[in-house]
């Protein structure tokens, strides 16, 4: 019913840049707490970026100064600009958000299916 779809992943050289997009669609009454996670095989899905209380953005230490998130809540879109990419940034990147589909129901968390980012020379 509610779908989050990531795009923009691909293969990039170390030091290069990519811009990921996430589009949310479906029966959306309200959306918030949008963020990005990433996962590599054999490891847990780790936080990349999320909005915290007060509206500030928290970045994982490993990406601080290199990644920048932006959002267009009115359009149900979120973005992740990734600069100075390193091989260790290689992962499947997921977007996530809390979505309310009805005024009579609470927010539920939704996840995209992921977009692959590979950083290799």
N, C-alpha and C positions, 0 to 999 in steps of 0.2 A: 504494500500500500504506500509506504514511504520508502523512497529510494535515494541513496547517496551514491554518486558516481564520481570517481576520481579520474583525472586525465592529466597529461603533460609529462608523464614519465618517459624514460628512455635511456639510451647509452650516452655518456658524456665523459670527456677527458678530465682527469684531475685538474682542479683549478677552474673548471667551467661552471656554468650556471644552468639551472632549470627552473621553470615556474610551474607548479602544480595547481590544478583547479579542482574544486569539488562543487558539484551542483546537487542540490536537494530538491526533490520533486515529490508530488503526491498530495495527500490530504494534510496540509500543514496549516495549522491555526497559529502556532507560534514556534519559534526555533531559537535556541540559545546554547551557551556552553559549547561552542564549536571549537574543534581542535584537531591536531594531527598526531598520529602515532606511526611507528614503524616497527617492522619485525624482520629478523633474519632467521633462517632455518636453525632449529635447536635452541632458540632463545625466546624469552617472553616478549610480548608486544610492549614496546617502550614508548613513553611520552616524548614527543618532539616539541609540541607547543600546545598551550591551552589558555583560555581566559580564566582568570581567577576572580575571587570576590573583589568588587570595586571596579572591574573592567580592565585591570592590568593584564598584560600578556606575560606568561611564564614560558621561558625557553629552557630546554635541557642544556646542561653545561656544555655538552659536546657540540652544540650548534650555535651557542651564543655568539653574536657578532657576525655570523655568516648567513643565518636564515632570518627571514622576516615574513610574518603572517599578516594578512589583511582579510577583511570581511566586508561583504555587502549583504547585510541581513535582510534588507528589503527585497533583494533578488534571490535570497536563499543560496548565496554563493560564498565560498571561502577560497583563499589562495595561500600558497606557500612559495615564496621566492627563495631559492637556494643558490647561494653564491659560494665561491671558493670551495667547491665540492672536493671531498676526499674519498679515497677508496672505501674507507670505513663507513661512509654514508650509504653505501650500497644496501638496499633493503626494499621490502614491499611497504609502501606508504599508504596509510589508511586515514581517511577523514572520519570524524565522528561529530555528533551533535545530539542534544536533547530536543525532542520534537513533541509538541502537543498536537494531536490530530482531532481533538474535540474539546470544547470548553467543559465537558463533563468528565474528562479523563485526565490523569496526571501526565507529566512528561515521561517519555520513554527514550532510552538511548539507542541510537541507530548508528550503524557502521557501513562504510562503503566496502567494496570488494577488493580494493587496493590497486595501486599502480606501481609498477616496478621501476626503480631507479638503480642504474648500474653505473658506477664510476670506475673506469678502467682505462689505462693507456695501452 
